[in-house]
Amino acid sequence: MESTPDKTVDSYIKVTKNGPLLVSGGIPLFPMIIKCDGTGTPIQWLFGERLKTSQSYALCRCGLSGKKPFCDGRHFSAKFDGTEVSDNEPYEKIAQEYDGPDLKMKDAVILCASARFCHRGGDVWDMIYRTDKSEAKKNVIENCSECPSGRLVAYNKKTGAAIEPALEKSIGVIEDPSKETSGPFWIRGGIPVYSADGKLYEVRNRMTLCRCGKSTNKPFCDSSHYPEEDREVT
């Protein structure tokens, strides 16, 4: 029998065994579209019209629903294997650190959702070492902040504090028209996510949960919705 999250938490996401994500607390759900320039490099996120939901709803995790992004029960006939395999290691433990002159940046590759904002205006892995220049510093902060999975985080070098965007609790349904691909669920604003057995995953301002059914790091996205050559997991 699956465990139930803490009753004092009013809004949360519950992963179900080999089934959908159960969303409780009336969390807003929006299409989030990656807008690209003529070269295919992302330039901004576009919000779609808020999707109609009830106070609680179920989101497809197997990638087979005929009512996407909502679950229609097709995971039963497909015998979907949604086994959660993430080690749930804290971000600070799994992230590699890059030390620039004015900022630090941390990078947890395993969390990559391949949204590609890290290349806008210059690769952040190069720009981090130029953050004594205002334009490079701005680029790193903005591009890290728009990484939906939270793979990339910029830090104030003087205070050690993470530089995070202010995000209201919401769920984004990522779409990538330039790649003709549907991306993961973007969990925004520190929404608690519980495993099927009631374990609380690390609560973060930004994370992405798999909705194609292919991730090898379930319940998190690992870019498997893209062909291997289009993944940014290096």
C-alpha positions as CSV (number, residue, x, y, z in Angstrom):
1,M,0.0,0.0,0.0
2,E,1.4,3.4,-1.0
3,S,2.1,5.9,1.8
4,T,0.4,9.3,2.0
5,P,2.3,12.6,2.2
6,D,2.2,14.7,5.4
7,K,-1.3,16.0,5.9
8,T,0.0,19.4,6.9
9,V,1.2,20.0,3.3
10,D,-1.5,21.6,1.3
11,S,-0.1,21.3,-2.2
12,Y,2.2,18.5,-3.4
13,I,2.9,16.0,-6.1
14,K,2.7,12.2,-5.4
15,V,4.4,9.7,-7.7
16,T,2.3,6.5,-8.0
17,K,3.7,3.1,-8.6
18,N,3.9,2.5,-12.3
19,G,1.3,5.2,-12.7
20,P,0.7,8.9,-13.0
21,L,1.7,11.9,-11.0
22,L,-1.1,12.9,-8.6
23,V,-1.2,16.6,-8.1
24,S,-3.0,18.0,-5.0
25,G,-3.8,21.5,-3.9
26,G,-5.0,23.2,-7.0
27,I,-1.5,23.8,-8.4
28,P,-1.7,25.9,-11.6
29,L,-0.8,24.0,-14.8
30,F,0.6,25.9,-17.9
31,P,2.1,25.0,-21.3
32,M,5.6,26.3,-21.3
33,I,7.0,26.8,-24.8
34,I,10.7,27.1,-25.7
35,K,11.0,30.0,-28.2
36,C,14.1,29.8,-30.4
37,D,15.9,32.1,-32.8
38,G,16.7,31.3,-36.4
39,T,19.6,29.1,-35.4
40,G,17.6,27.0,-33.0
41,T,19.0,28.6,-29.9
42,P,16.4,29.2,-27.2
43,I,15.8,32.9,-26.5
44,Q,12.8,32.9,-24.1
45,W,10.1,30.9,-22.4
46,L,6.5,31.5,-23.5
47,F,3.6,30.9,-21.2
48,G,0.5,29.2,-22.7
49,E,-3.0,29.7,-21.5
50,R,-3.5,28.1,-18.1
51,L,-5.0,24.6,-18.5
52,K,-8.3,23.8,-16.8
53,T,-7.8,21.5,-13.8
54,S,-9.6,20.5,-10.6
55,Q,-8.2,20.8,-7.1
56,S,-6.6,17.4,-7.7
57,Y,-5.6,15.9,-11.0
58,A,-3.4,13.1,-12.5
59,L,-0.6,13.8,-15.0
60,C,0.6,11.2,-17.5
61,R,4.0,9.7,-16.7
62,C,4.1,6.9,-19.3
63,G,3.9,9.1,-22.4
64,L,1.0,7.1,-23.9
65,S,-2.1,8.9,-22.8
66,G,-4.6,10.1,-25.4
67,K,-5.4,13.0,-23.1
68,K,-1.9,14.5,-22.5
69,P,-0.8,16.0,-20.3
70,F,-3.5,14.2,-18.2
71,C,-3.5,10.5,-17.4
72,D,-6.2,8.4,-19.1
73,G,-5.3,5.0,-17.6
74,R,-3.3,3.7,-20.5
75,H,-0.4,2.8,-18.3
76,F,-2.3,-0.2,-17.2
77,S,-2.7,-1.8,-20.6
78,A,0.9,-0.8,-21.5
79,K,2.3,-2.4,-18.4
80,F,4.3,0.8,-17.8
81,D,7.4,0.4,-15.7
82,G,7.6,3.6,-13.7
83,T,10.1,2.4,-11.1
84,E,11.7,5.2,-9.3
85,V,15.5,4.8,-9.5
86,S,16.8,8.3,-8.5
87,D,19.2,8.1,-5.6
88,N,17.7,11.4,-4.3
89,E,21.1,12.7,-3.4
90,P,21.1,16.4,-2.4
91,Y,21.9,18.7,-5.2
92,E,25.0,20.1,-3.4
93,K,26.4,16.6,-3.2
94,I,26.1,15.7,-6.9
95,A,26.9,19.0,-8.5
96,Q,30.3,20.0,-10.0
97,E,31.5,23.5,-9.1
98,Y,32.9,26.1,-11.5
99,D,34.7,29.0,-9.8
100,G,34.5,32.3,-11.6
101,P,35.8,35.7,-10.5
102,D,32.4,37.1,-9.4
103,L,30.2,34.1,-9.4
104,K,30.3,30.4,-8.8
105,M,28.2,28.0,-10.8
106,K,27.2,24.4,-10.0
107,D,26.2,21.8,-12.5
108,A,24.4,18.5,-11.8
109,V,24.5,16.8,-15.2
110,I,22.2,13.9,-14.3
111,L,19.3,16.4,-14.0
112,C,19.6,17.8,-17.5
113,A,16.4,18.3,-19.4
114,S,18.2,19.7,-22.5
115,A,16.2,23.0,-22.6
116,R,19.5,24.6,-24.0
117,F,19.2,28.0,-22.4
118,C,22.7,27.4,-21.2
119,H,23.9,28.4,-24.8
120,R,22.0,31.6,-25.1
121,G,24.5,34.4,-25.7
122,G,27.5,32.1,-25.1
123,D,27.9,28.9,-23.2
124,V,27.7,29.4,-19.4
125,W,30.7,27.1,-18.9
126,D,32.8,29.6,-20.7
127,M,31.1,32.7,-19.4
128,I,31.5,31.8,-15.7
129,Y,35.2,32.6,-16.0
130,R,34.4,36.1,-17.3
131,T,31.9,37.1,-14.6
132,D,34.1,40.1,-13.6
133,K,32.5,41.6,-16.8
134,S,28.9,42.7,-16.3
135,E,27.5,41.2,-19.5
136,A,29.0,37.8,-18.8
137,K,27.8,37.9,-15.2
138,K,24.3,38.8,-16.4
139,N,24.4,36.0,-19.0
140,V,25.3,33.4,-16.4
141,I,22.7,34.5,-13.9
142,E,19.9,34.6,-16.5
143,N,20.7,31.4,-18.2
144,C,21.2,29.4,-15.1
145,S,17.9,30.8,-13.7
146,E,16.0,29.6,-16.8
147,C,17.4,26.1,-16.6
148,P,14.1,24.3,-15.8
149,S,15.6,21.2,-14.1
150,G,17.8,23.2,-11.8
151,R,20.8,21.4,-13.3
152,L,22.6,24.8,-13.3
153,V,22.7,27.2,-10.3
154,A,24.6,30.4,-10.0
155,Y,25.9,31.5,-6.6
156,N,26.9,34.9,-5.2
157,K,30.6,34.4,-4.5
158,K,30.6,36.9,-1.6
159,T,27.7,35.5,0.3
160,G,27.6,31.9,-1.0
161,A,23.9,32.2,-1.6
162,A,22.2,30.6,-4.6
163,I,20.8,33.1,-7.1
164,E,17.3,31.7,-7.8
165,P,14.4,33.2,-9.7
166,A,11.2,34.0,-7.8
167,L,8.8,31.3,-9.0
168,E,5.2,30.9,-7.9
169,K,4.1,27.3,-7.3
170,S,3.1,26.0,-10.6
171,I,3.7,23.2,-13.1
172,G,4.9,23.8,-16.6
173,V,4.2,21.4,-19.5
174,I,7.3,21.9,-21.6
175,E,7.0,22.0,-25.4
176,D,9.9,22.4,-27.8
177,P,8.5,23.2,-31.3
178,S,11.9,23.8,-32.9
179,K,12.8,20.2,-32.1
180,E,9.2,18.9,-32.6
181,T,9.4,17.4,-29.1
182,S,7.3,17.5,-25.9
183,G,9.5,18.0,-22.8
184,P,9.1,17.1,-19.1
185,F,6.9,18.6,-16.4
186,W,8.6,21.7,-15.0
187,I,8.0,21.8,-11.2
188,R,8.3,25.4,-10.1
189,G,8.4,27.2,-6.8
190,G,9.4,24.5,-4.3
191,I,6.5,22.1,-4.7
192,P,7.1,18.9,-2.5
193,V,7.4,15.7,-4.5
194,Y,6.8,12.4,-2.8
195,S,7.7,9.0,-4.1
196,A,5.3,6.1,-4.3
197,D,6.5,4.8,-1.0
198,G,6.1,8.2,0.7
199,K,9.7,9.4,0.6
200,L,10.1,13.2,0.2
201,Y,12.5,14.1,-2.6
202,E,14.7,17.1,-2.1
203,V,12.5,20.2,-2.3
204,R,13.9,22.6,-4.9
205,N,12.8,25.8,-6.6
206,R,13.2,24.1,-10.0
207,M,13.1,20.5,-11.1
208,T,11.8,18.5,-14.1
209,L,9.8,15.2,-13.9
210,C,9.7,12.7,-16.7
211,R,6.5,12.5,-18.8
212,C,7.8,10.5,-21.8
213,G,8.3,7.3,-19.7
214,K,11.8,6.8,-21.0
215,S,14.0,8.4,-18.3
216,T,16.7,6.3,-16.6
217,N,16.5,8.6,-13.6
218,K,12.8,8.4,-12.8
219,P,10.9,10.3,-11.6
220,F,13.2,13.0,-12.9
221,C,13.8,13.9,-16.5
222,D,17.2,12.8,-18.1
223,S,16.6,14.2,-21.6
224,S,15.4,10.9,-23.0
225,H,12.5,12.6,-24.8
226,Y,15.1,13.8,-27.3
227,P,17.1,11.7,-29.8
228,E,20.6,11.0,-28.3
229,E,22.3,13.4,-30.6
230,D,20.1,16.3,-29.3
231,R,20.8,15.8,-25.6
232,E,22.8,18.2,-23.6
233,V,24.0,15.8,-20.9
234,T,27.7,16.3,-21.3
